[in-house]
């Protein structure tokens, strides 16, 4: 859900550090929803009202959300020293994955990376709002997906999980602790094991399909849904691991490390899936245009096909939409973009199938 950041360029000299922190807290806690991506900007040389340069530096001006039009050419302005403001800012898009805020940097209107010290101060700033919050960067590497994320390593983790659970069960059999204690540890191990299995299944199946669609340059709503499901499974696993007793955690430590190491790949996958998302009409239009001309579809072609899809759906409400889309694609390839003929022949196919 989109939201607008309230800060305007003309109000920067009056902005106090305490005001900014309260505003950022409201945005992160109430407006910036999990799974969403919004624009961001970090102004590195901003001096807050009442702060000196040193103290301001420890509170990076981190603006997330759609910005007012006054920010459009802000990167072209000159600093009091005559330098370009572009040299003192970082911008791009920010995606929320649970309590983590992932920056995808666009170097065309600022620096290509967040300075290390600024990143340190920014993380400390977010911790003042919530100890669970953190910020990381993907930068220009977003969208580079390692296909091994979904399959090879996942099986490794599953094997280790089974070994860890079996070992813990054997140890509990020989412990002299009371029955309630042993039952509690077994329950913790079972929950953690199920959580890992659920996550690794997603990594090795659903997300493998998402990766293929990203490489084709066309992800769907279903792909976005699968990525969100994987992110939730990852967050659930991390929370469960943190809540589990130290004795059980030790047994699953190796699996935990391997899954944690794959988190950055999952973040890349989330960003890339969002970037390559296409509507049904756009995918059909692109496939048609690529076959006919070797080029992506034009906006007018996408619009025409979208109208055809809507009319076919409206006239055949009892037929599954996935089936109708396959029929539209088939007829489109035979007759071209001819709304009247496509609707006519699709309706005939539907009638024939209904008569069988």
C-alpha positions in Angstrom: 0.0 0.0 0.0 1.5 3.4 -1.1 2.0 6.2 1.3 3.5 9.6 1.1 6.4 10.8 3.2 5.5 14.2 4.8 8.9 15.8 4.6 9.3 18.6 2.1 12.6 20.2 0.9 11.7 23.7 2.1 11.1 22.3 5.7 14.5 20.6 6.0 16.2 23.5 7.9 13.5 23.4 10.5 13.4 19.6 10.9 14.5 18.4 14.4 16.1 15.1 15.1 13.4 14.1 17.6 10.6 15.0 15.1 12.2 12.9 12.4 12.6 9.9 14.6 8.9 10.1 15.7 7.8 10.4 12.0 10.0 7.5 11.0 8.6 5.4 13.8 5.0 6.0 12.7 5.9 5.1 9.1 7.8 1.9 9.9 5.4 0.7 12.6 2.1 1.6 10.9 2.4 2.5 7.2 5.2 0.4 5.7 3.6 -3.1 5.5 5.5 -6.3 5.2 6.2 -7.4 1.7 5.8 -3.9 0.2 8.4 -1.9 -1.7 8.5 1.9 -1.6 11.0 4.6 -2.8 13.7 5.7 -0.3 16.3 8.4 0.0 19.2 8.9 2.5 20.5 12.5 2.8 24.1 12.2 4.2 24.8 15.9 4.7 21.6 17.0 6.4 22.0 19.1 9.6 19.0 18.9 12.0 17.7 22.0 13.8 19.4 22.0 17.2 22.0 19.4 16.2 25.6 20.0 15.2 27.2 18.2 12.2 28.6 15.3 14.3 25.3 14.5 16.0 23.3 14.9 12.8 25.7 12.4 11.2 24.6 9.8 13.8 21.0 10.3 12.7 20.9 9.7 8.9 17.9 11.3 7.3 16.2 8.2 6.0 13.0 9.0 4.1 10.8 6.1 2.9 7.6 6.3 0.9 6.5 8.4 -2.1 7.9 11.9 -1.9 6.5 15.3 -2.8 7.3 16.7 -6.2 9.8 19.2 -4.6 12.3 16.3 -4.3 12.3 15.5 -8.0 15.4 17.6 -8.8 16.9 17.6 -5.3 19.9 15.6 -6.5 20.8 18.4 -9.0 21.0 21.1 -6.3 24.4 22.5 -5.1 25.6 22.4 -1.5 26.9 25.6 0.2 30.4 24.4 -0.9 29.4 24.2 -4.5 29.4 20.4 -4.7 26.6 18.4 -6.2 24.0 17.2 -3.8 24.1 14.0 -5.7 27.4 13.2 -4.0 25.7 13.3 -0.6 22.7 11.1 -1.0 21.6 7.5 -1.8 18.3 6.6 -3.4 16.4 3.7 -4.8 13.6 1.3 -3.5 13.2 -0.2 -0.1 11.5 -3.6 0.5 10.2 -4.7 3.8 10.9 -8.4 4.7 9.5 -8.9 8.2 11.6 -6.7 10.4 14.3 -6.2 7.8 14.4 -3.2 5.4 16.3 -4.1 2.2 17.6 -1.2 0.1 17.9 -1.7 -3.7 20.1 1.2 -4.7 19.8 3.2 -7.9 23.1 4.9 -8.5 21.8 7.3 -11.2 20.7 9.9 -8.6 23.3 9.5 -6.0 26.0 7.2 -4.6 26.0 3.5 -5.6 26.3 2.3 -2.0 25.6 3.4 1.5 28.9 4.4 3.3 29.7 1.8 6.0 29.6 4.4 8.8 26.2 5.6 7.7 24.8 2.0 7.5 26.1 1.5 11.1 24.4 4.7 12.3 21.2 3.8 10.4 20.9 0.4 12.0 21.4 2.0 15.4 18.7 4.5 14.6 16.2 1.8 13.7 17.0 -0.1 16.9 15.7 3.0 18.8 12.3 2.4 17.1 12.4 -1.4 17.5 15.2 -3.7 18.6 14.0 -6.2 15.9 14.5 -3.7 13.0 17.5 -3.8 10.8 18.5 -2.5 7.3 20.6 -4.1 4.6 21.5 -3.4 1.0 21.3 -5.3 -2.2 22.4 -2.6 -4.6 23.1 -3.4 -8.2 23.3 -7.1 -7.5 19.5 -7.4 -7.0 18.0 -9.9 -9.3 21.1 -12.1 -9.6 19.5 -15.3 -8.5 21.4 -18.5 -7.5 19.2 -21.4 -8.7 21.0 -23.7 -6.2 19.2 -21.8 -3.5 16.1 -23.7 -4.1 17.2 -27.3 -4.5 20.8 -28.5 -3.7 21.3 -26.8 -0.3 17.7 -27.5 0.7 18.2 -31.2 0.7 21.5 -30.7 2.7 19.5 -28.9 5.4 16.8 -31.6 5.5 19.4 -34.3 6.0 21.1 -32.4 8.8 17.7 -31.7 10.5 16.9 -35.4 10.6 20.3 -36.2 12.1 19.9 -33.5 14.7 16.5 -34.6 15.7 17.5 -38.2 15.9 20.6 -37.4 18.0 18.6 -35.3 20.4 16.0 -38.1 20.8 18.8 -40.6 21.7 20.3 -38.2 24.3 16.9 -37.5 25.9 16.4 -41.3 26.4 19.5 -41.5 28.5 19.0 -38.3 30.5 18.0 -38.5 34.2 15.9 -35.4 33.9 12.1 -35.7 34.6 9.6 -36.8 32.0 8.0 -33.3 31.6 11.4 -31.8 30.8 12.1 -34.5 28.1 8.7 -34.0 26.6 9.2 -30.3 26.4 12.5 -30.7 24.6 11.0 -33.2 22.2 8.1 -30.9 21.4 10.6 -28.0 20.7 12.6 -30.3 18.4 9.5 -31.4 16.5 8.3 -27.9 16.0 11.7 -26.7 14.8 12.1 -29.7 12.5 8.6 -29.1 10.9 9.4 -25.4 10.4 12.7 -26.3 8.6 10.9 -28.9 6.4 8.3 -26.3 5.5 10.9 -23.7 4.5 13.2 -26.1 2.6 10.2 -27.4 0.7 9.4 -23.9 -0.5 13.1 -23.3 -1.4 13.3 -26.5 -3.5 9.9 -26.4 -5.3 7.8 -23.2 -5.5 10.8 -20.8 -5.6 12.5 -22.8 -8.3 9.6 -22.0 -10.5 9.7 -18.3 -9.5 13.4 -18.3 -10.5 12.6 -19.6 -13.9 9.9 -17.0 -14.5 12.3 -14.2 -13.4 14.8 -15.4 -15.9 12.1 -15.3 -18.6 11.3 -11.8 -17.4 7.7 -12.4 -16.5 6.6 -13.1 -12.9 2.9 -13.4 -11.9 0.8 -12.7 -8.8 1.2 -16.4 -7.9 5.0 -15.9 -8.0 4.8 -12.9 -5.7 2.5 -15.0 -3.4 5.1 -17.8 -3.3 7.9 -15.4 -2.4 5.9 -13.8 0.4 5.0 -17.3 1.7 8.8 -18.2 1.7 9.7 -15.0 3.5 7.0 -15.7 6.1 8.3 -19.2 6.6 11.8 -17.9 7.0 10.6 -15.3 9.6 8.6 -18.0 11.5 11.6 -20.3 11.5 14.0 -17.6 12.9 11.5 -16.6 15.6 10.9 -20.2 16.6 14.7 -20.9 16.7 15.2 -17.8 18.9 12.5 -19.0 21.3 13.8 -22.6 21.5 15.9 -23.7 24.5 19.7 -23.6 24.0 20.1 -27.3 24.3 17.8 -27.9 21.3 19.3 -25.0 19.3 22.7 -26.5 19.6 21.5 -29.6 17.7 20.0 -27.5 14.9 22.8 -25.0 14.8 24.3 -26.2 11.5 20.9 -26.2 9.7 20.3 -22.7 11.1 23.6 -21.4 9.8 23.0 -22.8 6.3 19.5 -21.3 6.1 20.7 -18.0 7.4 23.4 -18.0 4.7 20.7 -18.3 2.1 18.7 -15.3 3.3 20.4 -12.8 1.0 19.5 -15.0 -2.0 15.9 -15.0 -0.8 15.9 -11.2 -0.5 17.3 -11.0 -4.1 14.6 -13.3 -5.3 11.9 -11.1 -3.6 13.2 -7.9 -5.3 13.6 -9.6 -8.7 10.2 -11.1 -8.6 8.6 -7.7 -7.9 10.6 -6.1 -10.7 9.6 -8.6 -13.4 5.9 -8.9 -12.5 3.7 -8.7 -15.5 0.0 -8.8 -16.0 -1.7 -11.7 -17.7 -2.4 -9.5 -20.7 1.2 -8.4 -20.9 2.5 -12.0 -20.8 0.1 -13.0 -23.6 0.9 -10.0 -25.7 4.7 -10.4 -25.2 4.5 -14.1 -26.2 2.5 -13.2 -29.3 4.7 -10.3 -30.3 7.9 -12.2 -29.8 6.7 -15.0 -32.0 5.5 -12.6 -34.7 8.1 -9.8 -34.6 10.8 -10.9 -32.2 10.1 -7.8 -30.1 8.2 -7.1 -26.8 4.5 -6.0 -27.1 3.6 -2.4 -27.4 1.3 -0.7 -24.9 -1.5 -0.6 -27.5 -1.2 -4.4 -28.1 -1.3 -5.1 -24.4 -4.4 -2.9 -24.1 -6.2 -4.7 -27.0 -5.5 -8.1 -25.5 -6.5 -7.0 -22.1 -9.9 -6.0 -23.5 -10.2 -9.4 -25.3 -9.5 -11.2 -22.0 -12.1 -9.2 -20.1 -14.8 -9.9 -22.8 -14.0 -13.6 -23.0 -14.1 -13.9 -19.2 -17.4 -12.1 -19.1 -19.1 -14.3 -21.7 -17.8 -17.6 -20.2 -18.1 -17.2 -16.4 -18.6 -20.9 -15.8 -15.3 -21.9 -17.5 -12.0 -21.8 -15.6 -10.0 -18.7 -16.4 -6.8 -20.7 -16.8 -8.5 -22.8 -19.5 -9.9 -19.6 -21.2 -6.4 -18.1 -21.3 -5.0 -21.2 -23.0 -7.8 -20.9 -25.6 -7.2 -17.2 -26.1 -3.4 -17.9 -26.6 -4.2 -20.7 -29.1 -6.7 -18.6 -31.2 -4.5 -15.5 -31.0 -1.7 -17.4 -32.6 -4.0 -18.6 -35.4 -6.0 -15.4 -36.3 -3.9 -12.6 -34.8 -5.2 -9.6 -32.8 -8.8 -9.8 -34.0 -11.2 -9.3 -31.1 -14.3 -10.5 -32.9 -12.7 -13.7 -34.3 -11.0 -14.6 -31.0 -14.2 -14.2 -29.0 -16.1 -16.2 -31.6 -13.6 -19.1 -31.8 -13.1 -19.3 -28.0 -16.8 -19.5 -27.5 -17.0 -22.3 -30.0 -14.3 -24.2 -28.2 -16.0 -23.8 -24.9 -19.3 -25.0 -26.4 -17.6 -28.1 -27.9 -15.9 -29.0 -24.6 -19.2 -28.5 -22.8 -21.0 -30.9 -25.2 -18.5 -33.7 -24.6 
